[in-house]
Structures are given as C-alpha cells and as structure tokens.
Amino acid sequence: MKNNLIKKVGILVLGAGLIFSTLGFKSDFFEIAKQIEIFTTLFKEINMNYVDETNPAELMDTAIQSMLADLDPYTNYWNEQDVEAAKINNAGEYTGIGALVKATPEYIKVIEPYKDYPADKAGLKAGDEIIEIGNIKVSDFKEDARELLNGAANSSLKITFNRRGETKTTSLVRGSVDLKAVPFYKLLEDKTGYIVLSRFNARASSETSRALKDLKNQGAEKIILDLRGNPGGLLGEAINVSNIFLQKGELITTTKSVIEKYNKEYFTQKEPLDTQIPLVVIVNGRSASASEIVAGAIQDLDRGVVVGARSFGKGLVQRPKELAYGTQLKVTISRYYTPSGRCIQALDYRNRDEKGKALKFEDYNEFTTRNGRKIYDGGGILPDVKLETSEYSDITNALLLEDAIFDFATDYYYTHELENPEDFRFTEDDFKDFSDYLEEIDFNYQTKTEKELEEVLIAAKEEGYEKDIISNYKDISEEINQLKKEELQDKKPEIVSLLTDEIIKRYFYKEGLYEHYVEHNPEIMESLAILNNTNRYSEILK
C-alpha cells in the first residue's frame, strides 16, 4: 500500500522536479514549487506516522523508478555504482575479472569469459552460476552483486559456482580489462578488409581508423564494417566513425527537442581517410543508437551499401545530469535525425496501449537518399539488402529471452568435441536435438494473437458469453500452437545463425567466432558478393 501511495504521488511531484531542472524557463514555477512542497510534506508524514517501520531510501527509490517508468526506458536514475559503470563502459577499461555476466537474485551467470583475462585463466566458463564471492552469498547481497567482482588490480578473489549441478570453487587475481571497440579485423583473400566495430566507446573512431589504415597497407581495396550487435554509445564517436568514410563538412545527424539548446546539427570535422573505397555496412536488430547514426549516414549519403536486417530503432539521445551525492539522471533530451531527415525511433513512448506498453510507429514517411533512392523512417535502418539470417522474429526473441539458445549451447559444449571454428556446421541432426530440447524444457511463448484472444475471453467472461465462444477459442488456440511449431522451422535460418554463434564462442571465444564468420557467415558472404560485383554495387546505390 505504501509503495502504491508513493508511486502515485512520486510520479506527479518528482516529474515536476525533472521538468524544473530541464524545462524551468518555460514552466509554471509556482506549480512546480507547490508540487515539490506537497511531496516533501507527504514523504515526511509517511515516514513519521506509518503503522510499520519504513525505509526512506527504498520509498524514494520506488517513487523515482515509478516516475521514470512513465517516460522511456533510457531515462534512468544512476546511483554512484551506475555512474562508475557508465564511465568504465565509455572509457573501455576497468579492473575486474574480465567476463560478461548477468545477475539474478540467486546467482550471477557467466555469459562470456574474455580470452586470457582473470575469469578465463581461473577456469570459469559460460553458463557457470556464481553463488558466492569471497564469503558473501549472492542471494544475501541486497545490491547489485556484480559490483563484488570488480576491485583493485592484483587483488585476490575466491569464487564459488555451480556448473551442471556440481559446486566448484576457484580463485583469481583481478586485472585490468581492455574492452576494445574493434576486437577484430582481417584482410580477406579477395582484397576485402573486414572490420568489427562492437561498441562506440571513446576509442571507437581511433581503433576503426587504425584498422582501416592497416588493412589498406596490406592491400585492401574494399571494406566491410560489421555493426551487428553494437548497442551504440557516444554520439561524438558516431560522427567521427562516419567521418572516416565521408568528406569533412557533411551533415551526419540533427537533434531536435522542445528545448531550444538541444537543437543541433552535427557535421564531420576532419579530413576523411577514404571517401572512395567500396563499403558495405552490416546491421541487425541489435544494432542501435550510434550504430544507426553511422549506418543511416552511410545509406542516406549513398556512401555504401547496408546489408542485414532492420536495426533496433533507437532514435533518442540521452545526456547525464549531475544530481546530489554522486548520483546522476540520464535523461532523454532529444531525438536524432539522419541526413535525409529520418527519425528511426521505432517505439512511441508518448502513446501507449491499455497495458502501458509503448506503441510502434505505423505510418512510415518516405525520404530520399542523395542519389534519389527511397528510404523510410519510423523503425530503424532498413538495409538495402535484407537477409533472413539477420532477422529477430518473435520466436527468436522469445528463445533469447528464455536463454534457450544459450543453455542449449552450454549443453552442446559439454557433450561435443570441436577442433577448429572453420570446420563447424550446425547440422540437421543438431537442429532436431535443439527442437527436442525445447520440448524437454517445455519452451513456450505467447504470440500477439494469443494475447488478443485472452483479452477476448476475459471480456466474454465479464459479459456472460464465455460458454458461447469457448469451443472456438480452444480450436483457434490449438491451431496457433501448430503454427508455432511450424514457425520454428520457418525461422530456422536466423535461429541456426544464433546457435552457431553461441556454440563457437564456447570453444574459441569471440576471436574464433570472427574467424568462422569470414569463412561461412551468410551476411559476410553476401557482402563479399556485392563488393566483388561492381555493377551490382553501383546499381544498388543508383
């Protein structure tokens, strides 16, 4: 009850506080002051008079989080640990165990140990569940237990973990971890340079430039820039990466807001490295933000061909604002637009359904590239050449959400031997094993049609029509279940692609995955086909 009360008032009053800090010049100062005073007195009275003991920090956190949830998922309150984590992510360096992990209330799951870093040297594997760090049980730790993994360089750490039902312990020494923006690049046999850009941290443009120069020195005459899975990062680095391939003075993106000072145009500021070399940019549904700025600029200005699947669709810009006691508010300040004028934001957080979920933009507006090609806004960057292996359908997203692909790869690793990444193929028998595995774990997901059917049934119950429609409801449900089984086969290419990626990483790390890519990955094979066919490349951009 107390959380509901604070939530309702917090949304109203703390919302006013946010407006005061960013829109004060155009707001009603008296109304803001009034609402803040109401909240302050209410907060004091609850903590002084509520029947049970209250925790002021928890109540305030509930109020803040509830208010921000009504905005967009990128406007967040950061405590001191969050602020430090953001600095690490942007800098690309930190001291810790060197692994990608995911926290749950009971354990910390190792998602990916980085090659030759402390976690890897200590024998930790993807799928391991860390249950105790030092003498602290993860389940007893109230804050983010991942913070316990970081610490001073050369400090020792004892870790207790579960692996496939067996409890194990290991010790490691924390060390400096270098998160490269460009973890891999290579010259392929046909004089094509392949560059993986995995994040837009402070070194993204310098590492991309260095890779391009090295590849050209080795004889590269064409370039593939792989932005798949790149979640974005620093806006300035997106401009600088675009500048590598585009002339100085080109408009890359425009930001627009109701706040005048955030309305800006961003142009390339430096002399480019190469504006003529044939270029393909690869994106998928997990290429977001800064990745979309780069891909959008390359596409809008007809500088290269975009291959893959529709990108994520994050057209919102955030900026951190300092708060008290070392905390910050990361607040959405504007929307960004590509050179042609497109806003690629996919979800409209100002308009929501009855369950509070943001609605997708349905009306796409038409724009044109520099050469007059038709392009559209409202839903990420749509590639010039689409491949089904890059897609993320509903069933694929559900498999990822439930960790079905990850967990199957874990089982595969402990039951199969694999000598080198180039030889691996995910066979028909492997896919049948995966299908059987999904039945074993009782994997299921709800389609949009099923959700709407549930709502119809609820309404029918309320109106007394349940008996009249229940038979039809069951028939339709059975038909949907059959279609869902068929969808597993229909979406096989994209699912197999993700299974292949996850399995290869278990044996050969990310480095081995990229070596496999350059030999077998469908997106890279298609990119090579485009770059090696001058007429096709030119025709796409015409």
C-alpha positions in Angstrom: 0.0 0.0 0.0 2.7 2.4 0.9 4.5 1.8 -2.4 1.4 2.5 -4.3 0.9 5.7 -2.5 4.4 6.9 -3.0 4.2 5.8 -6.7 1.2 7.9 -7.4 2.5 11.0 -5.7 6.0 10.4 -6.8 5.1 10.3 -10.5 3.3 13.7 -10.1 5.8 15.5 -8.0 9.2 14.1 -9.0 8.1 14.5 -12.6 7.7 18.2 -11.8 11.2 18.2 -10.3 12.6 16.8 -13.5 10.8 19.4 -15.6 12.1 22.1 -13.2 15.7 21.1 -14.0 15.4 20.9 -17.8 12.4 23.0 -18.8 12.2 25.5 -16.0 12.4 28.5 -18.3 9.1 27.7 -19.8 7.2 26.2 -16.8 5.0 27.5 -14.1 7.4 28.0 -11.2 4.7 28.3 -8.6 3.1 25.0 -9.7 6.5 23.2 -9.5 7.3 24.6 -6.1 3.8 23.7 -4.9 4.1 20.1 -6.0 7.5 19.7 -4.5 6.3 21.1 -1.2 3.3 18.7 -1.3 5.6 15.7 -1.9 8.1 16.8 0.8 5.4 17.1 3.4 3.8 13.8 2.3 7.1 12.0 2.4 7.9 13.2 5.9 4.4 12.3 7.2 4.6 8.8 5.9 8.0 8.1 7.4 7.0 9.6 10.7 3.5 8.1 11.1 3.1 4.9 9.0 2.0 1.9 11.1 5.1 -0.1 10.2 8.7 0.9 10.1 9.5 2.5 6.7 12.8 2.7 4.8 13.1 6.3 3.4 15.7 5.3 0.8 13.5 2.4 -0.5 10.4 4.6 -0.6 12.2 7.3 -2.5 13.7 4.8 -4.9 10.2 3.4 -5.6 8.9 6.9 -6.3 11.8 7.8 -8.6 11.7 4.5 -10.6 7.9 4.7 -10.9 8.1 8.2 -12.3 10.8 7.4 -14.8 8.9 4.2 -15.9 6.2 6.5 -17.3 8.7 8.2 -19.6 11.1 6.0 -21.7 13.4 3.1 -20.8 16.5 5.2 -21.5 15.8 7.9 -18.9 17.3 6.4 -15.8 18.4 7.3 -12.3 22.0 6.2 -11.7 23.4 5.6 -8.2 27.1 6.0 -7.6 27.8 2.5 -8.8 25.9 3.0 -12.0 27.8 6.3 -12.7 31.1 4.4 -12.3 29.9 1.6 -14.6 29.0 4.1 -17.3 32.4 5.7 -17.1 34.0 2.3 -17.5 31.8 1.5 -20.5 32.7 4.7 -22.2 36.4 4.5 -21.4 36.7 0.9 -22.4 38.9 0.0 -19.4 38.3 -1.3 -15.9 39.7 -3.6 -13.3 37.8 -6.8 -12.7 37.6 -10.4 -13.6 37.2 -9.9 -17.4 33.8 -11.5 -18.1 30.3 -10.6 -19.3 27.9 -11.6 -16.6 24.2 -11.4 -15.8 22.8 -11.0 -12.3 19.8 -12.9 -10.9 18.6 -12.8 -7.3 20.2 -16.2 -6.6 23.4 -16.2 -8.6 25.5 -14.4 -11.2 25.6 -16.2 -14.5 28.7 -16.1 -16.6 27.7 -15.2 -20.1 31.1 -14.9 -21.7 34.6 -15.0 -20.2 37.1 -12.9 -22.2 40.1 -14.8 -23.6 43.2 -14.7 -21.4 41.6 -12.5 -18.7 41.3 -13.5 -15.0 38.0 -15.3 -15.2 39.2 -17.3 -18.2 42.5 -18.1 -16.5 40.7 -19.3 -13.4 38.7 -21.8 -15.5 35.3 -20.1 -15.4 33.1 -21.0 -18.4 29.9 -19.6 -20.0 26.9 -21.0 -18.1 28.6 -21.2 -14.7 26.5 -19.8 -11.9 28.4 -17.8 -9.3 26.7 -18.3 -5.9 29.4 -16.9 -3.6 32.0 -14.2 -3.9 34.6 -14.3 -1.1 32.5 -15.0 1.9 29.4 -13.2 0.6 26.5 -15.2 -0.8 25.0 -13.6 -3.9 21.5 -14.4 -2.7 22.1 -12.5 0.6 23.5 -9.4 -1.2 20.8 -6.7 -1.5 22.5 -4.5 -4.0 24.0 -5.5 -7.4 26.3 -8.4 -6.6 28.2 -7.9 -9.8 30.0 -5.0 -8.1 31.7 -7.5 -5.8 33.6 -8.9 -8.9 35.3 -5.6 -9.5 38.1 -4.3 -7.3 41.7 -3.1 -7.1 44.2 -4.5 -9.6 46.1 -7.6 -8.3 43.6 -8.2 -5.6 42.6 -11.9 -5.0 39.1 -13.2 -5.1 37.6 -16.6 -4.2 34.6 -17.6 -6.2 32.1 -20.5 -5.6 30.0 -21.5 -8.5 27.6 -24.2 -9.8 28.4 -26.0 -13.1 25.9 -28.5 -14.4 24.7 -29.5 -10.9 28.2 -29.6 -9.3 29.5 -26.9 -6.9 33.1 -25.8 -7.5 35.5 -23.1 -6.2 38.2 -21.2 -7.9 40.5 -18.2 -7.1 41.6 -15.4 -9.4 43.5 -12.2 -9.3 41.7 -9.2 -10.7 43.4 -7.4 -13.5 43.0 -4.5 -16.0 40.4 -5.3 -18.6 40.6 -3.6 -22.0 37.2 -3.6 -23.9 38.3 -2.9 -27.5 35.9 -1.1 -29.7 37.4 -3.0 -32.7 38.0 -6.5 -31.3 38.8 -8.0 -34.7 39.8 -7.0 -38.3 41.3 -9.0 -41.1 42.2 -8.8 -44.8 40.3 -11.5 -46.7 41.6 -13.2 -49.8 39.9 -11.0 -52.4 41.5 -7.8 -51.0 38.4 -7.0 -48.9 39.1 -5.7 -45.4 36.7 -6.8 -42.7 36.3 -4.7 -39.5 34.2 -5.5 -36.5 33.1 -2.4 -34.5 31.5 -3.7 -31.3 30.9 -0.5 -29.3 31.1 3.2 -29.5 33.3 4.0 -26.6 35.9 6.8 -26.5 38.3 4.8 -28.8 35.8 3.7 -31.5 36.9 6.1 -34.2 40.7 5.8 -33.5 40.6 2.0 -33.5 38.5 1.9 -36.6 40.9 4.3 -38.3 43.9 2.3 -37.3 42.3 -0.9 -38.6 41.4 0.7 -41.9 44.9 2.1 -42.4 46.5 -1.3 -41.6 44.1 -3.1 -43.9 44.9 -0.7 -46.8 48.6 -1.1 -46.2 48.0 -4.8 -46.5 46.3 -4.3 -49.9 42.6 -3.8 -49.0 40.6 -2.4 -51.9 37.1 -2.9 -50.4 35.8 -2.7 -46.8 33.1 -4.5 -44.7 32.2 -2.6 -41.5 30.3 -5.0 -39.2 28.0 -3.2 -36.7 25.9 -6.2 -35.7 25.1 -6.4 -32.0 26.6 -3.0 -31.5 24.4 -1.2 -28.9 25.8 2.2 -29.5 27.5 4.6 -27.2 29.0 8.1 -27.6 27.4 10.4 -30.2 30.7 12.1 -30.9 32.3 8.8 -31.8 29.4 8.0 -34.2 30.2 11.3 -36.0 33.9 10.5 -36.1 33.5 7.0 -37.4 31.2 8.3 -40.2 33.9 10.9 -40.9 36.4 8.1 -41.7 34.4 7.5 -44.9 32.7 10.9 -45.5 34.0 14.3 -46.5 34.7 17.0 -44.0 31.6 19.2 -43.5 29.0 16.5 -44.2 25.8 16.6 -42.0 25.7 13.3 -40.1 22.8 13.9 -37.7 20.4 16.5 -36.4 19.0 16.5 -32.9 15.6 18.1 -32.2 13.9 18.8 -28.9 11.3 21.1 -27.3 14.3 22.6 -25.6 16.0 25.0 -28.0 19.6 24.5 -26.8 19.4 20.8 -27.7 18.5 21.5 -31.3 21.8 20.9 -33.0 23.4 19.8 -36.3 26.4 17.6 -36.2 28.9 17.7 -39.1 32.1 15.8 -39.8 35.0 17.9 -38.6 38.1 16.2 -40.0 39.6 15.2 -43.3 38.4 11.6 -44.1 40.6 8.6 -44.6 38.9 7.3 -47.7 35.8 8.5 -49.4 36.1 6.3 -52.5 36.8 2.7 -51.2 33.7 0.5 -51.8 31.9 0.0 -48.5 29.3 -2.4 -47.0 27.9 -1.9 -43.5 26.2 -4.8 -41.8 23.5 -4.3 -39.2 20.9 -6.4 -37.4 18.1 -6.0 -34.8 20.7 -5.4 -32.1 22.5 -2.6 -33.9 21.3 0.5 -32.1 21.8 4.2 -31.4 25.2 5.3 -32.6 25.3 2.3 -34.9 22.2 3.5 -36.5 23.6 7.0 -36.9 26.6 5.6 -38.8 24.5 3.2 -40.9 21.9 5.9 -41.6 24.5 8.5 -42.7 26.3 5.9 -45.0 22.9 5.0 -46.5 21.4 8.5 -46.8 24.6 9.8 -48.5 24.9 6.8 -50.8 28.4 6.2 -49.5 28.0 2.5 -49.2 25.5 -0.5 -49.1 23.8 -1.5 -45.9 23.3 -5.3 -45.5 21.5 -7.4 -42.9 18.2 -6.8 -41.1 16.3 -3.8 -39.8 18.2 -2.2 -37.0 16.8 -1.7 -33.4 15.2 1.7 -33.9 16.6 3.8 -31.1 16.3 7.4 -32.2 16.6 9.1 -28.8 19.6 11.0 -27.4 20.5 10.9 -23.6 22.7 13.1 -21.6 23.8 12.6 -17.9 22.8 15.3 -15.4 24.6 15.6 -12.1 22.5 15.1 -9.0 23.3 15.1 -5.3 25.7 12.6 -3.6 27.4 11.4 -6.7 24.3 10.3 -8.5 23.1 11.2 -11.9 20.0 11.3 -14.1 20.5 10.0 -17.6 17.7 11.9 -19.3 16.4 11.7 -22.9 17.0 15.2 -24.2 16.2 15.0 -27.9 15.5 12.8 -31.0 18.1 12.4 -33.7 17.5 12.5 -37.4 19.6 11.1 -40.3 21.0 13.4 -43.0 17.8 12.9 -45.1 15.6 13.9 -42.2 14.6 10.4 -41.0 13.9 9.7 -37.3 14.4 6.0 -36.9 12.8 5.7 -33.5 10.7 2.5 -33.5 8.5 3.0 -30.4 6.4 5.9 -29.5 6.6 6.3 -25.7 4.1 9.2 -25.7 1.4 6.8 -26.9 0.8 3.5 -25.1 -1.7 0.7 -25.1 -4.0 -0.2 -22.2 -1.3 -2.2 -20.6 1.1 0.8 -20.7 3.4 -0.6 -23.5 4.7 1.9 -26.0 3.2 1.6 -29.4 5.1 1.2 -32.6 5.1 3.9 -35.2 2.9 2.5 -38.0 2.9 5.4 -40.5 6.3 5.4 -42.2 7.2 8.6 -44.1 9.2 8.5 -47.3 12.5 10.2 -47.8 15.2 10.1 -50.4 18.9 9.5 -50.4 21.4 11.8 -52.1 21.0 9.8 -55.3 17.2 9.8 -55.0 16.7 6.3 -53.6 13.5 5.9 -51.5 14.0 5.3 -47.8 11.7 5.4 -44.8 11.6 6.5 -41.1 9.9 5.1 -38.0 11.5 1.7 -37.5 15.3 1.5 -37.5 17.6 1.4 -40.6 16.1 -0.9 -43.2 19.0 -2.4 -45.1 19.5 -2.1 -48.9 19.9 -5.9 -49.0 18.0 -7.9 -46.4 19.0 -11.4 -45.2 16.7 -13.7 -43.2 19.7 -14.9 -41.2 20.0 -11.5 -39.6 16.3 -11.3 -38.5 15.0 -11.4 -35.0 11.4 -12.8 -35.2 9.1 -13.2 -32.3 10.1 -16.8 -31.7 13.8 -15.9 -31.9 13.4 -13.1 -29.4 11.5 -15.5 -27.1 14.3 -18.1 -27.3 16.8 -15.4 -26.4 14.7 -14.1 -23.6 14.3 -17.5 -22.1 18.1 -18.3 -22.5 17.1 -21.4 -24.6 19.8 -20.8 -27.2 22.4 -20.0 -24.5 21.6 -23.0 -22.4 21.5 -25.4 -25.3 24.9 -24.2 -26.3 26.1 -24.9 -22.8 24.9 -28.5 -23.0 26.4 -28.8 -26.5 29.8 -27.7 -25.3 30.0 -30.4 -22.6 28.8 -33.2 -24.9 30.6 -32.5 -28.2 34.2 -32.0 -29.2 35.2 -29.3 -31.7 38.7 -28.8 -33.1 38.6 -25.5 -35.0 35.9 -22.9 -35.8 36.3 -23.1 -39.6 35.0 -26.8 -39.7 31.9 -26.3 -37.6 28.5 -26.7 -39.1 25.2 -26.8 -37.3 23.6 -29.9 -38.9 20.0 -31.1 -39.4 20.6 -33.6 -36.6 21.8 -30.7 -34.3 18.6 -28.7 -35.1 16.5 -31.8 -34.3 18.3 -32.1 -31.0 17.5 -28.4 -30.4 13.8 -29.0 -31.2 13.8 -31.9 -28.8 15.5 -29.8 -26.1 12.8 -27.1 -26.4 10.2 -29.8 -25.7 12.1 -31.1 -22.7 12.2 -27.7 -21.1 8.6 -27.0 -22.1 9.5 -23.9 -24.1 6.5 -21.8 -25.0 5.9 -18.2 -25.9 2.8 -16.1 -26.4 2.1 -14.6 -29.7 0.3 -11.3 -30.2 -2.7 -13.2 -31.5 -2.8 -15.3 -28.3 -2.7 -12.2 -26.2 -5.6 -10.7 -28.0 -7.5 -13.9 -27.7 -7.0 -13.9 -24.0 -8.4 -10.4 -23.8 -11.4 -11.5 -25.9 -12.0 -14.4 -23.5 -11.8 -12.2 -20.4 -14.3 -9.8 -22.0 -16.6 -12.7 -22.8 -16.5 -13.9 -19.2 -17.4 -10.5 -18.0 -20.3 -10.3 -20.4 -21.5 -13.8 -19.9 -20.6 -15.1 -23.4 -17.8 -17.5 -22.3 -19.8 -20.7 -22.9 -20.7 -19.5 -26.4 -17.1 -18.9 -27.6 -15.0 -21.4 -25.5 -15.2 -24.1 -28.1 -14.0 -21.7 -30.9 -11.4 -20.3 -28.6 -9.9 -23.8 -28.0 -9.9 -24.6 -31.7 -8.1 -21.4 -32.5 -5.6 -22.0 -29.7 -4.8 -25.4 -31.0 -4.3 -24.1 -34.5 -2.0 -21.4 -33.2 0.1 -24.0 -31.3 0.5 -25.9 -34.5 1.6 -22.8 -36.4 4.1 -22.0 -33.6 5.7 -25.4 -34.1 5.9 -24.7 -37.8 7.4 -21.3 -37.1 10.4 -23.0 -35.5 11.1 -24.4 -39.0 10.2 -21.3 -40.8 12.6 -19.2 -38.8 15.3 -21.8 -38.9 18.0 -19.7 -40.7 18.0 -17.0 -38.1 17.9 -19.5 -35.2 20.7 -21.6 -36.6 22.8 -18.5 -37.1 22.4 -17.6 -33.4 23.0 -21.1 -32.3 26.2 -21.3 -34.4 27.5 -18.1 -32.9 26.8 -19.1 -29.4 28.4 -22.6 -29.8 31.6 -21.4 -31.5 32.1 -18.8 -28.7 32.2 -21.6 -26.2 35.1 -23.3 -27.8 37.0 -20.5 -29.4 35.9 -17.2 -27.8 34.8 -14.2 -29.9 38.1 -14.3 -31.8 37.2 -17.8 -33.1 33.7 -16.6 -34.0 35.0 -13.9 -36.2 37.4 -16.4 -37.9 34.3 -18.5 -38.6 32.4 -15.5 -39.9 34.9 -14.7 -42.6 34.6 -18.2 -44.0 31.0 -19.0 -43.6 28.8 -16.2 -42.3 25.9 -15.5 -44.7 26.0 -11.7 -44.2 29.7 -11.6 -44.9 29.3 -13.9 -47.9 26.6 -11.6 -49.3 28.7 -8.5 -48.6 31.6 -10.0 -50.5 29.3 -10.9 -53.4 28.2 -7.3 -53.6 31.6 -5.8 -53.3 33.0 -8.2 -55.9 30.3 -7.2 -58.4 30.9 -3.6 -59.4 27.7 -3.4 -61.5 25.6 -4.7 -58.6 27.2 -2.4 -56.1 26.6 0.6 -58.3 23.1 -0.5 -59.2 22.1 -0.7 -55.5 23.3 2.9 -54.9 21.9 4.3 -58.1 
